[in-house]
Every structure is written in structure tokens, then in C-alpha cells.
Amino acid sequence: GMKAAQLKRVVNRIKRMPIVRRAAEKISSVPLSLEVEVRGLHGTLVVNVPPPPSDVIWYGFKGSPRLSLVAKPRLGQRQVHMAKVTHWIERKLCELVEKKLVLPNMEDLVIPLLNSGLPEDKQDPLPSPGPSNAS
């Protein structure tokens, strides 16, 4: 068989060939995109809404959700039809949901509307602790 050093020299020679260089330039300028269609997401979602003056809610799943999705990678205008690549992408996306959105992990969502409507001096509805001045 061919030794590693010989193989490396052959590959380097091929990489320097003008036709290979032009092909690589064309491929590298083609946009790569990914469309993901979520077909189903089933599970128990926990939502944490802190008291005002917060404008953030936190959410995560209690246990692993069942996620059904379809990944559609595209190279330029053409959809890539490579089952192994597509299934790998789908598996990685499911793993990401598991890692980021299953308790104790949660994601946050800023909702500015939650903090609007309260006057600046009334944003903390709880009285500060201390002696009562009731007479």
C-alpha cells in the first residue's frame, strides 16, 4: 500500500491542479443553508415568570420532549438529498434541544411588554421590609 507521506504528496499535487482549484472556488462561493421543519413537539413545558419588574420568562421541558423534525440542507438553490447527512443534522438538532431545554437547563425569552405599563416608582409592588408606621 501507499505510505502516509506518499499519499500526502499525491493529495497536495491534486490540490494544486488548476481544474481542482477552479472547482473548489466555485463550490466555496455557493451559499449553504438549512431549513428545519418542526413537525411535532410533545412534552411538559415548565414556564418560570418572575415577579415584576422582570421582562424575562424562563422555559424548559420537564423530561425529554418528543421532537419530530425534518432538516432540508441546501447548496445554492438545490436541496441536498443525502440521507446520512440529513439524519445526522436532525440527530444533532434533537441533541441540542435535549441539552439546552430539558430541566435543569432553561432558555430565557425577553418580553418587554411584561415590564411596560408600570410607573417607574411602582415597578416593585412589594413594600420594603422595615418597621410599620401605621397609626
N, C-alpha and C positions, 0 to 999 in steps of 0.2 A: 504494500500500500504506500500511499504518498505520506511523507512525514509532514508534521505541522509547519515547519519552516518553508517547505516547498509549496504547500497549499497556500500559505500566506502570500508568497511571491506571485503565484498564479492569480489569486484574487486581486492583488494590487495591480497587476498588469491589466486585468479585465476592467478594473475601475478607471484606469487612465485612457481607455479606448474612447475616441470621440463619440461614437454612436451610443455607448453606455452613458457617457456624461450628458448628452442631449436628452436621452430618455429620462434620466434622473432629474434634470432641470424641469422637464415638462411635468413629471409626477409631483415634484415638490411645490409647483405653483398651483396645483389643483386643490380647491378647498375640500376639507374633510369635515363632515358634520354628522350629528347624531340626533335622530328623532326618537323619542321614547313615548310610547302609548301605554298609559296605565289602564289596564282593563278591569282591575279589581283590587281593592284593599280592604281586608276584613280583619278587625281586631278591636280590642278595647282601648280607646284613646283616653288618656288622662290629661286634663287641661288645668293648669295652675294659673289662677287670676289673682295676682297680689292686690292688696288694698291700695286705694289712691295714696299718693299721686303717681302711681306707676302707669306707664303706657306700654308695658310689655306683658304678653302672656307666654307661658311655657307649655309645651305639649310633648307627649311621648306615649308610646304604647306599653300597656301592661301585658307583658309576654310578647312573643313574636307574632307579628301580624302575617296573614296570608296575603302575599303580593303577587298579582298576575300582571306581567308587563311584556311588551314586545319592543325590542330595540331594532331600529332601522338605520344602520350606518350608511352614509352616502359619500361617494367620492365624486366630487363635482355634481353633476345632475343625475348620476347613475346610482341606484341603490346597490349596495354590496350584498350579494347573495352567497355568503359563506357561513353555513350553519354553525361550524365550530366557533368562529369569531363572534357571531351574533349571540350564541348561547353563553359564551364566556363573558360578554358585556352584560347580558341580563343577570348572570350569576353575581357579577361584581356589584351591580346596582342593588340587588337584593341584600348582599352582604353589607353594603353601605347603609341601607335603611336599618338593618339589624344593629349595626354598630352605633349609629347616631340617634336613633329614635326609639330604642327599647330601654325602659327604665333600668337602671337609674339615670341613663342618659336622656336628655331632653333638648329640644331646639326652642329658640325663642322667636317671637314674632312681635315686631313693634307696631302698635296700633295707636297713632297719635290722637285719634278720636277719644280714646279712653281717658286722656288727660285734659281734654278741652272741656270747656263749659264750667270748670271750677274756677272761681276767682282766685287770684294768686294767694290771698291771705286765707282762703278756705280749702286749700288743697290737702291739708292734713285734718281729716274730720275728728280725730281723736284728741281729746284735751290733754295737755301736757300734765304729767303726774306732779303732784305737789299738794300743799295744804289748800283746803277749800276755803273760800272767802264768803260762803253763804251766810247771810244774817237773817 
